[in-house]
Amino acid sequence: MKKKHRSHRDYTHESLHEERRYGIYWYSWLWHLIRPICIALSVMLVVAGVCMGAWNALYRNFFAPVDEKDTTQIAFTIESGSSLSKVANNLEKSGLVRNSTVFKYYADFLGYGQKIQAGDYVLDKTMSISAIADLLTTGDGNPITRNITIIPGWTIQDMAEYLVSIGALQSTQEFLSLCKAGTDFGDYYYISDVLSTNASRRIYVLEGYLAPDTYEVYTSATATDIIKKLLSQTEKVFSEEYHTRAEEMGMTMDQVITLASMVEKEAKANDFAKVSAIFHNRLQQNMTLGSDVTIKYVSGTKRMALTSSDLGVDSPYNTYQHKGLPPGPVCSPSAAAIHAALYPDETFIAEKYLYFCSKDPNTGELYFSRTLEEHERAVDIYAPLWEAYDQSQGN
């Protein structure tokens, strides 16, 4: 029997049929894959739209500025000690926020609650709650505290003038008066000791006891408040170890503070212990201390080359004329100077150094001598430098 052959048309027809079946299958598979993704995207778009609408509603009703067109300035005061709730309520009452509860939780969530500062502010209704919160925590109002820095070597007079210059005090009068008498601070044992001994011979009873440091004080602090803050720091600096050491040396706390104040004014920190040793050696040998800084404390002169008139000033602070320590400190010494007063340079003690003078007025470098002859030769060499320095400074 003759075999029937399939025509080219038959093959083409079957191929097309197969391609259609394959294409339908592929599209079906692709649709099953894409369909859930499309559904998910659609749901996400709907949810996003709902969320966006909800957020816009929340923002308009709670977070947005009360009136973006009203730039009228509104004075707003936060009193010292005000709670976050009180601040939030006052903001709403002033028409500056839409909802006090929302502001409170917003500020609390971001940690602003403890940072809001008391003071007087100027706000307006165009500000969002974030802008208001930022402003109230950056101290653009009147802060309730300020920092004051007392420099080692400052006298009571220096401090008074500084406190007035930064606006901490209105005048120097009360501060100086309190420091001169010292009677309002007898509760401090070291001031009580001074008051019961040689207070009448001092220019300022509290001189030397207002410890140098940086302090945070209230802007409303009085002269008394500031003095107490500084006095308390002295008690921290003069530790129990220092009291024990002073007793071993046969010195009182006041004598240590007085010696330390002279060391502070005479030398740079790296020479503190050496200068202390020289003063200790001179005290041990019952010599006058011959300290220029005690003369300057009384006379107010800033000259390095002291005149015969300066050296002849009639005062118990004149350590060229009177043996021993002056009646009291001549400035507020640093903790380093106090340490040096208690722990003088042992080599200088052992080798009995007795003299020093300025070697370079610009750097504060000192020249140390054991004998008077050596010291006088040094003075002859360096005295012209002192005089030139005085001229350059207009002293």
C-alpha positions, 0 to 999 in steps of 0.5 A, a space after each residue: 500500500 502506498 504510504 501517505 506523506 504529510 504535506 508542508 501545510 500539515 506540519 505548519 498547522 501543527 507547529 502553529 497549534 503547538 506555539 499557541 498552546 505554549 504561548 497560552 501556557 507561558 502567559 498563564 504562568 506569568 499571570 499567576 506570578 504577576 497577579 499577587 504582586 499587582 494585588 500587593 502593590 495595589 493594597 500598598 498604594 491604598 494603604 499608603 494613600 490612607 496613611 498619607 491622608 491620616 498623616 496629613 490630617 494629624 499634621 494639620 490638626 496637631 503638628 502644623 503651625 497654628 497660622 502660617 500667615 500670622 507673623 505677630 510676635 508673641 512674648 512667652 515666658 518660662 518660669 524657673 522650675 516649670 514642668 513640661 506639662 505647664 509649658 505645654 499648657 501655656 503654649 496652647 493657651 497662648 495660641 502657639 500650639 494646637 494641642 498641649 498634649 501632643 506637644 508634651 509627648 513630642 518634646 518628651 519623646 525627643 528628650 527635650 523635657 529636661 532641656 527646656 530652659 527658663 527665660 523670656 522668648 519671642 514666638 509666633 503662630 507660624 512656628 511648628 511644634 518642632 521649631 518651638 521645641 528647638 527654640 525653647 531648648 537652645 537657650 535663646 531666652 534668658 538663661 537661668 545659669 551662667 558660667 564664671 571663671 576665676 583665674 589663679 592669681 586673681 585678687 578679691 579686687 580682680 574678681 569683683 571687677 570681673 563679675 561686674 564686667 560679665 553682668 553677674 553683679 551690678 557693682 563691686 561694692 557689696 562683694 568687696 564689703 562682704 570679702 573684707 569683713 568675712 563675718 557672714 561666712 563664719 560657718 566655714 571653719 577655715 574662715 572662722 579660724 581667720 576671724 578668730 586670729 588676725 582678721 584685723 590685719 588683713 585687707 580682705 578676710 576672704 583673700 585666698 579662700 575663693 578658689 579658682 575654677 569654673 563655676 555654674 551659678 544662677 543668673 539671679 545669684 547674689 554676691 553672697 551666693 557666689 562667695 559661698 560657691 567659691 568658698 566651698 571649693 576651697 574645702 574640696 581642694 584642701 583635702 584631709 591629706 593636706 591638713 595632715 601634711 600641714 600639721 607635720 610641717 607645723 603650719 596652719 591652713 591659713 599659713 599654707 594658703 598664704 604661702 601658696 598665694 605668694 608662690 602663685 604670684 612669683 612663679 610659673 607652675 614649673 617653678 612653684 616647688 622651687 620658689 616654695 623651697 626658697 621661702 621655706 628655707 628663709 623662714 627656717 633661717 628667720 630671714 625676711 621673705 623679701 617677696 615683691 608680690 606682697 609689696 605689689 598687693 599693698 601698693 597696687 604697682 605693676 612695676 617689676 623694678 620696684 623703687 625704694 619708695 615701693 620697698 619702704 611702704 609701711 604695711 604688715 604685708 611688706 615682707 622686706 621689712 617684716 619677718 615671717 609670712 604676711 598677715 594673709 594671702 595676696 591672691 587666690 592660689 591654684 591647687 598646684 601652688 597649694 601643693 607646692 607650698 606643702 611639698 617644696 622641692 627637696 633638692 632646693 631645701 637640701 642645698 639651701 637655696 635662698 634667692 631668686 629673681 626674674 631672668 626673662 620678664 616675658 616668659 617668667 623664667 627665674 634665676 635661682 641662687 644659693 648665696 647673696 653674692 650670687 643673687 646680687 650678680 644676677 640682679 645686676 645682669 637682669 635688672 635692665 631687662 626689668 626696667 625695659 619691660 616696665 617701659 614697654 608696658 607703660 609702668 
